[in-house]
Amino acid sequence: MSSDRADRLRALRRLLSGADLASHAEVVEALAGRGVEVTQATVSRDLSTIGAVKVRQADGSHAYRLGVATGDDARDALTGTLRQFVTDVRASGNLVVLRTPPACAHPVASAIDLAVLPDVIATVAGDDTVLVVAAADVPGTELAQRLRDRLDPADLD
């Protein structure tokens, strides 16, 4: 990775740690304020590279935040993400449906994807629902229980 790109990604991580930026245009402007000139296309690629996701904040506004980690750290972070957002877990066939508050399904699906769970072949996120597709030989009830095991028992009805 070139030094300029590495410096730009570091600047972007610092910005997202301390500012509520909700659009590519806002990120471009904030980076320009730090002397880093980029296009919106570059910002889009950079946000993806660092794993940034747009999340709904407590006041209802949206902002980019750094995403969860990868590898073993992602599997550890998955538990926190599930505990933070998942309100219900149900299974049918080789499918698991996770319910979340509105606008919270994407971070959950992303956390599952980044954790690279061996029994999961795909996730699909809506607004408040995540569909998790289990591998062919894994019953949805078994995968659902594994996901439930990551939650505090009091979190679910």
Residue, then its C-alpha position, 0 to 999 in steps of 0.5 A: m500500500s502506498s504511503d499516501r494511501a496509508d496516510r489517507l486511510r489513517a486520517l479517515r479512521r481518525l475522522l470516523s472516530g471523532a466526527d458524525l459524518a453521514s455522507h460521502a460528500e461530508v467525508v470528502e469535505a472533512l478530509a479536505g479540511r485535513g489537507v487530504e484531497v479525494t473524490q467521492a469514488t475514492v472515499s467510497r472505496d476507502l470506507s469499504t477498505i477500512g470496514a466502515v458502516k453507516v449506523r443509526q445513532a440514538d438520536g435517529s441520525h446516521a453516521y459512518r462508524l468503523g466496522v467490526a474486526t476480521g478473523d478471530d477478533a471478528r468472531d469475538a466481536l460478533t457476540g457483542t454485536l448480537r447482544q447489542f442488536v438481536t431481539d429474537v432468533r427463530a429457525s426454519g429448515n436451514l434458515v435462521v431469522l434474526r430480528t433487530p430494531p429498525a435499521c440495525a440488521h446490516p451491522v448484524a449481518s456484516a458481523i456474521d459475514l466478517a466472522v466467517l462462521p463455518d456453518v453459515i453460507a450467506t446472510v441477507a439484511g433488511d431493515d430489521t431482519v437478518l436471514v442467515v442461511a446455514a450450510a446444507d448439512v446444518p439444521g437451522t435449529e442448530l445454528a439458531q441455538r449457536l447464535r442464541d448461545r452468544l446472547d445473554p439468556a435475559d436478552l430473549d423472550 
